[in-house]
Amino acid sequence: MLSQVKGLTPHFTAETLRGYLLDRSVRRDQGCLIVRGYGSQRGVYQKVAGRAWAHIAAYVVFVGDFDPDLDVQHLCGVPDCIEPTHLRQVSRADNCRTRMQQPYCRNGHEREIDPANGRYRKVCRVCNNEAQKRWRARQAAEVAAARATHGRSTA
């Protein structure tokens, strides 16, 4: 069963991996069992025990009946949670369909709804416009610098 988990260090048994995951995790008030994987970033999917994803390793050890062709989905929506009751296996299509989209871009702008599919747009228009303005300013500065070095006027 553990051999089906990609990236898992082969020296782990089910009992040692269970203890390893429980030693590296903390229970939260919401019922989530938050694991501390490699690195210091929280709130993202964690890798433990080699290069294996923690939630997949936890599903194999705590729940069992793992199908490597299916994705392990978090019912609670917390990526670094390994609570067995918060994990289930679904198809890739179901996992993508139910994935929650953020209503704001990473810069805090409100996202628009795409009329073609009724979901949030992938690219924030405000951020895209600002990026295009920065690019145009950079290009204009490079052209002006090139003209100045070759003795041409900037007009």
C-alpha positions in Angstrom: 0.0 0.0 0.0 2.8 2.5 0.9 4.6 1.7 -2.3 1.8 3.4 -4.3 2.6 6.8 -2.7 4.9 8.8 -5.0 8.0 10.2 -3.4 7.6 8.4 0.0 10.9 7.3 1.5 10.9 3.4 1.4 12.1 2.8 4.9 8.7 3.8 6.4 6.2 1.2 7.5 2.6 2.1 8.1 3.2 2.3 11.9 6.3 4.4 11.7 4.7 6.8 9.1 1.6 7.1 11.3 3.8 8.1 14.3 5.9 10.4 12.2 2.8 12.3 10.9 1.3 12.6 14.4 4.5 13.8 15.8 4.7 16.6 13.2 1.1 17.7 13.6 -1.0 20.0 15.8 -4.8 19.8 16.5 -6.6 23.1 15.7 -9.9 24.4 17.2 -11.7 23.8 13.9 -10.9 20.1 14.2 -8.1 20.1 11.6 -4.9 18.2 12.2 -2.3 20.6 10.8 1.0 19.0 9.8 4.3 20.8 9.7 6.2 19.6 6.7 9.5 20.8 5.2 10.0 24.5 5.1 8.4 27.3 7.1 5.4 28.2 4.9 2.0 27.4 6.4 -1.3 27.1 4.7 0.0 25.2 1.7 0.3 21.6 0.8 3.1 20.0 2.8 5.7 17.5 1.9 6.9 15.0 4.5 8.8 11.7 4.6 10.9 12.2 1.5 9.0 14.0 -1.2 5.5 12.7 -0.5 2.5 14.9 0.0 1.4 14.8 3.6 -2.3 14.5 2.9 -1.8 11.6 0.6 0.5 9.8 3.0 -2.1 10.4 5.8 -4.9 9.1 3.7 -3.0 5.9 3.0 -2.0 5.4 6.6 -5.1 6.5 8.5 -7.9 5.6 6.0 -6.5 3.0 3.7 -8.1 1.7 0.5 -5.9 4.1 -1.6 -6.4 4.3 -5.4 -3.4 6.1 -7.0 -5.6 7.1 -10.0 -7.8 9.3 -7.8 -7.0 12.6 -6.1 -7.1 13.1 -2.3 -9.4 16.1 -1.6 -9.7 18.1 1.6 -13.3 18.5 2.7 -12.3 21.3 5.1 -10.4 23.3 2.5 -7.2 23.6 4.6 -4.3 22.4 2.4 -2.0 21.3 5.3 -4.7 19.4 7.1 -4.2 15.6 7.5 -7.3 14.8 9.6 -8.6 11.5 8.2 -12.3 12.6 8.4 -11.5 15.6 6.3 -9.9 13.6 3.4 -11.6 11.7 0.7 -10.7 10.4 -2.8 -12.3 11.8 -5.8 -11.7 11.9 -9.5 -9.5 14.6 -11.0 -12.5 16.1 -12.7 -14.5 16.3 -9.4 -11.5 17.7 -7.6 -11.2 20.5 -10.2 -14.9 21.2 -10.3 -15.3 21.7 -6.6 -12.1 23.6 -6.0 -12.8 26.9 -4.4 -11.8 30.0 -6.4 -10.6 33.1 -4.5 -12.8 36.1 -5.1 -9.8 38.4 -4.9 -6.5 38.4 -6.8 -3.2 38.2 -4.8 -3.0 42.0 -4.9 -6.5 42.4 -3.3 -8.5 43.4 -6.4 -11.9 42.0 -6.7 -12.1 39.4 -9.5 -14.7 39.6 -12.3 -17.0 36.8 -13.3 -16.3 35.4 -16.8 -19.7 35.4 -18.6 -18.6 32.4 -20.8 -18.4 30.0 -17.9 -19.7 31.8 -14.8 -16.5 31.4 -12.9 -13.9 34.0 -11.8 -11.5 35.2 -14.4 -8.0 33.7 -14.1 -6.3 37.1 -14.8 -7.2 40.2 -12.9 -7.8 43.0 -15.3 -6.5 45.7 -13.0 -3.3 43.8 -12.4 -2.9 43.1 -16.1 -3.4 46.8 -17.0 -0.8 47.8 -14.4 1.6 45.2 -15.7 1.2 46.4 -19.3 1.8 50.0 -18.2 5.0 49.0 -16.4 6.1 47.0 -19.5 5.5 49.9 -21.8 7.4 52.3 -19.6 10.3 49.9 -19.4 10.3 49.5 -23.2 10.2 53.3 -23.8 13.1 53.8 -21.4 15.1 51.1 -23.2 14.4 52.7 -26.6 15.3 56.1 -25.3 18.6 54.8 -23.8 19.5 53.0 -27.0 18.8 56.2 -29.1 20.9 58.3 -26.7 23.9 55.9 -26.9 23.8 56.0 -30.7 23.4 59.8 -30.9 19.9 59.9 -32.1 17.4 62.3 -30.7 14.6 61.1 -28.5 11.9 63.0 -30.4 
